[in-house]
């Protein structure tokens, strides 16, 4: 077996940082060797610094690692970052400049023209931006690759097979997003019990802009955004994990229901071809029951890496409507970044 890549996690004590630790335990390619977090955690063993919130035991080997400051150097070959946006830009830039590949879950660099906003099943060609990024920013070995917003990943994975086969002209998306998407402790209990919050700061704008970049194509050394319109409304609901979206789409041509459903159900791409460790066998799962998907029943589909689609119907205003569900801290965050790193490894970009 080849030597594993040594991994450092920035923001290791937070909600997504803990999910990184869980998903990387026993990974065939990656081994956690460095953990970094805020001042109050530094110097402590991870088991003391981290209030572990996942429904599994903290991995014993990682529990004894001392938490470091989120600055280079760290004892690792690559960086996974789950830093909050206000910290991420300066810190991730410092690691990339110091020679580390940075695979980021943060929003800080997503819309920069020379930074790949990557979903491996959709736009692996965008990794060509790494060369541009190194040239424009003066990085010698390091670089930054980002994964999208948690709801954007769900929406883009549902739209990608439709756009590839039929062309999507417009999409209206209404999301109902889980509490874990707000981190810990997240939303105050008295705000969300017997209630729904019709606003998540910045979320709608992220979906509307990121989706166009992800579904765009490489042209003239950059990404030409997809020629479609996306409108989003986002809501926080009293569900622990699992973001849910109600989508309506207008297509570039007339499509029969069977064609529409088949485009989603048969979707497969490079990660499945390469059999990447975290890639689900079916990136998009179509269910035909009238009451599915549901967060409690379907968020863990494909080990949390599949998007589940259901209630596909013709629409009286647009062409079709359907609902989609994904696990927001797995496919929507840590799992997405790990899959990105697996693709980078397969492409020889972590050497």
Buried (B, 14 or more C-beta within 10 A) or exposed (E): EEEBBBBBBBBBBBBBBBBBBBBBBEBEBBBBBBBBBBEEBBEBBBEEBBEBEEEEEBBEEBBEBBBBBBEBEBEBBBBBBBBEEEBBBEBBBBBBBBBBBBBBBBBBBBBBEBBBBBBBBBBBEBBBBBEBBBEEBEBEEBBBBBBBBBBBBBBBBBBBBBBBBBBBBBBBBBBBBBBBBBBEEBBEEEEBEEEEBEEBEEBBEBBBBBBBBBBBEBEEEBBEBBBBEBEBBBBBBBBEBBBBBBBBBBBBEEBEEEEBBBBBBEBBBBBBEBEBBBBBEBBBBBBEEEEBBBBEBBBBBBBBBBBBBBBBEEBEEBBBBBBBBBBBBBBBBBBBBBBBBBBBBBBEBBE
